[in-house]
C-alpha cells in the first residue's frame, strides 16, 4: 500500500455541488498533505497509538475537513465547504 487521499464516504457525498475551482484547490492541497504524511509516517501500517486529530484546511474559495489515518496510509477528505 502507498499513501493516497480519498473522499469518505464518496466523492459525490463530500464534493457534490462544490464549484469545480474549489474542488481543484482541495485536491491540490490533499496531494500536499499526502506527501507530508508519507514523510512523517514512514511505516504507516506499523503506526502505534492514535491517529492525528482531524483538521480544517483553508484553500482559496473555501475549506475542507480531513483526517489522516497512518495505518491506512490515507488522508480522508470528509467535508468541503465553499464560501
Buried (B, 14 or more C-beta within 10 A) or exposed (E): EEBBBBBBEEEEEBBEEBEEEBBEBBBEBBEEBBEEBBEEBEEBEEBEEEBBEBEEBEBEBBBBBBBBBBEBBBBBBBBBEBE
